Amino acid sequence: MKVRGLFFANLGIAAAMAGFGLWLAAGLEPGAELPIHWNLAGEADAYAPAVTALLLPAGLSALMGALFAATPRMEPLQQQLEASAPLLRSVWIGTMLLMIYLQVMIAAPALGWQLGPDLLQVGLGALLVLIGNSLPKSRPTFFVGIRTPWTLADTDNWIATHRLGGKVMMGAGGLIMAAGLSPLPAAWRASALVALLGVAVVVPVFYSWWLWHRRSKA
């Protein structure tokens, strides 16, 4: 699986984010702080010095890029990896875009923009849709996909679980996006986010166990 082009693109984007962060921080007053965390109600509850806050997404993006680039070299099931390449690339690109938007959210107060954390929820929902669309195309690997003892032990279980998991994840992502764009109170949107993420995780895992249990009894 070739990852060099995407890795260098990731580094270039991270460098541009770092440059933007340094430029913006240079124009702020000494001692200025910016938000780096928001609670489930959408309120900023943690702050950091402007330079640290603005460089944080760039550093996370570069670190995640390095991990994604290293994954193919660590994967023992090399013959299966190429089939899972679209899933790995989808998660990688989605993570880069999410880090870009995180930096925009952090920079918004300094730029005088009014951005709600609900838009980060929309971005997370879009990432789930992107991942869900790629899940059915993957094949058993140790680093990519829904890795349960039952999917790793049985290719048919893996395929069936990822087909269902893709549909569930796309549905959950779409509902998370709808909740983020809705006029619902922040607490309701947060509850919907937690519940839908739980569904997207639990349903495929339970389904993979159920398939194994049914076949073992047969």
C-alpha distance (Angstrom), angle and dihedral (degrees) to the residues before:
residue distance angle dihedral
M1 . . .
K2 3.81 . .
V3 3.81 114.3 .
R4 3.82 103.1 152.9
G5 3.81 95.6 99.0
L6 3.79 94.1 48.3
F7 3.80 91.3 44.4
F8 3.80 93.2 54.1
A9 3.81 90.1 45.0
N10 3.80 87.9 52.8
L11 3.80 91.4 50.7
G12 3.81 90.8 48.2
I13 3.79 92.1 51.2
A14 3.80 91.3 46.6
A15 3.81 90.1 50.7
A16 3.82 91.0 50.2
M17 3.81 89.7 49.4
A18 3.80 90.5 50.6
G19 3.81 90.9 49.2
F20 3.79 91.3 50.1
G21 3.81 90.6 48.1
L22 3.80 93.3 51.1
W23 3.81 91.7 46.4
L24 3.79 92.9 50.8
A25 3.81 94.3 43.8
A26 3.82 90.6 52.1
G27 3.80 90.0 61.9
L28 3.81 95.8 51.4
E29 3.77 127.5 90.7
P30 3.83 117.2 -93.1
G31 3.78 111.1 -88.8
A32 3.80 94.5 22.4
E33 3.79 115.5 154.7
L34 3.80 131.5 -157.8
P35 3.82 132.1 -162.9
I36 3.80 119.2 -94.2
H37 3.82 100.9 170.9
W38 3.79 137.8 35.8
N39 3.81 128.7 -163.5
L40 3.80 124.7 -129.3
A41 3.82 89.8 -89.9
G42 3.80 89.2 60.5
E43 3.81 95.7 -108.9
A44 3.81 121.5 134.8
D45 3.80 107.3 -114.0
A46 3.82 103.0 168.2
Y47 3.79 131.4 47.0
A48 3.80 136.2 -174.6
P49 3.81 136.3 -173.1
A50 3.81 109.6 -71.8
V51 3.82 95.9 -111.1
T52 3.81 92.8 49.1
A53 3.80 93.2 45.6
L54 3.80 94.6 48.0
L55 3.81 94.6 46.0
L56 3.82 94.3 45.9
P57 3.85 96.6 82.4
A58 3.81 91.3 46.2
G59 3.80 91.2 52.2
L60 3.80 92.2 46.6
S61 3.81 90.5 49.0
A62 3.80 92.3 52.0
L63 3.80 91.9 46.0
M64 3.81 93.0 49.3
G65 3.81 89.6 47.0
A66 3.79 90.5 54.7
L67 3.81 91.0 49.8
F68 3.80 92.7 48.5
A69 3.80 90.9 47.9
A70 3.81 91.3 50.2
T71 3.81 94.5 48.9
P72 3.84 96.6 80.8
R73 3.80 90.7 51.9
M74 3.82 91.7 52.5
E75 3.81 96.8 44.5
P76 3.84 110.3 107.7
L77 3.82 93.1 -165.2
Q78 3.78 94.8 67.2
Q79 3.80 93.7 158.4
Q80 3.82 89.8 61.2
L81 3.78 97.1 42.6
E82 3.79 98.1 81.8
A83 3.81 90.7 59.4
S84 3.80 89.0 54.8
A85 3.81 94.2 46.5
P86 3.85 94.7 100.8
L87 3.80 90.1 54.9
L88 3.81 93.3 49.0
R89 3.80 91.5 47.9
S90 3.82 92.2 47.6
V91 3.80 92.5 52.9
W92 3.80 90.9 44.4
I93 3.83 95.5 50.2
G94 3.79 91.9 42.2
T95 3.80 90.7 52.4
M96 3.81 91.5 50.7
L97 3.81 91.1 51.6
L98 3.79 91.3 47.4
M99 3.82 91.1 52.6
I100 3.80 90.0 50.7
Y101 3.77 91.2 53.4
L102 3.81 91.2 45.3
Q103 3.79 88.9 57.4
V104 3.81 89.8 49.1
M105 3.81 89.5 52.9
I106 3.80 91.5 49.6
A107 3.80 92.0 47.2
A108 3.82 95.3 44.5
P109 3.85 97.1 90.0
A110 3.81 90.9 50.7
L111 3.80 90.4 49.9
G112 3.78 94.1 45.8
W113 3.80 93.1 -115.3
Q114 3.79 123.8 144.4
L115 3.80 107.6 -139.6
G116 3.77 123.3 164.0
P117 3.81 122.1 -141.8
D118 3.80 85.1 -127.0
L119 3.80 86.8 79.7
L120 3.80 88.2 60.6
Q121 3.80 85.8 55.3
V122 3.81 88.5 53.1
G123 3.80 89.2 52.0
L124 3.80 91.3 49.8
G125 3.79 90.0 50.7
A126 3.80 90.9 50.7
L127 3.81 89.4 51.0
L128 3.81 90.4 53.6
V129 3.80 90.6 50.7
L130 3.81 90.0 50.4
I131 3.81 92.3 49.4
G132 3.79 93.4 43.5
N133 3.78 91.1 54.0
S134 3.82 90.4 55.9
L135 3.81 99.1 41.6
P136 3.84 98.2 85.3
K137 3.82 90.6 55.6
S138 3.80 94.8 60.6
R139 3.80 128.7 96.3
P140 3.84 130.3 -155.0
T141 3.80 113.6 -58.7
F142 3.79 133.4 148.3
F143 3.81 97.2 -124.0
V144 3.82 107.2 32.4
G145 3.80 128.5 58.1
I146 3.82 138.2 9.7
R147 3.79 98.3 -29.2
T148 3.79 111.3 -167.7
P149 3.83 126.0 148.9
W150 3.80 88.6 -105.4
T151 3.81 98.6 49.3
L152 3.81 92.1 46.5
A153 3.80 91.5 50.2
D154 3.81 96.8 49.5
T155 3.81 127.4 37.5
D156 3.82 91.9 -158.2
N157 3.80 89.5 53.4
W158 3.82 89.8 49.6
I159 3.81 93.0 51.3
A160 3.81 94.8 46.3
T161 3.81 93.2 45.0
H162 3.79 93.0 49.0
R163 3.79 92.2 48.3
L164 3.79 90.8 54.4
G165 3.81 92.6 37.5
G166 3.80 90.9 53.9
K167 3.80 91.8 53.8
V168 3.80 93.0 45.4
M169 3.80 92.7 47.2
M170 3.80 93.4 48.2
G171 3.80 90.4 48.6
A172 3.80 92.4 47.8
G173 3.80 91.1 46.5
G174 3.79 92.2 51.0
L175 3.81 91.8 49.8
I176 3.82 91.1 46.9
M177 3.81 89.3 53.4
A178 3.81 90.9 48.0
A179 3.81 91.0 49.5
G180 3.81 91.3 49.4
L181 3.81 91.3 52.6
S182 3.80 94.8 42.5
P183 3.83 126.0 97.7
L184 3.82 90.6 -119.9
P185 3.82 117.4 132.8
A186 3.79 114.4 -88.9
A187 3.81 92.1 -112.0
W188 3.80 90.9 55.6
R189 3.79 92.3 48.4
A190 3.80 89.8 50.4
S191 3.81 91.5 49.7
A192 3.80 90.6 49.6
L193 3.81 90.2 50.4
V194 3.80 93.8 52.0
A195 3.81 93.5 43.9
L196 3.81 94.8 48.0
L197 3.80 92.9 46.3
G198 3.79 87.7 52.0
V199 3.80 91.3 51.8
A200 3.82 92.0 48.0
V201 3.82 90.3 53.6
V202 3.80 103.6 35.8
V203 3.82 101.4 43.0
P204 3.86 97.4 59.2
V205 3.82 92.0 43.4
F206 3.80 92.3 50.5
Y207 3.80 90.7 44.6
S208 3.81 92.5 53.3
W209 3.81 89.9 51.5
W210 3.82 91.6 46.3
L211 3.81 91.7 52.0
W212 3.81 91.2 50.4
H213 3.82 92.0 45.7
R214 3.81 92.7 49.8
R215 3.80 93.2 48.8
S216 3.81 93.8 44.2
K217 3.81 90.0 54.5
A218 3.81 90.6 48.4
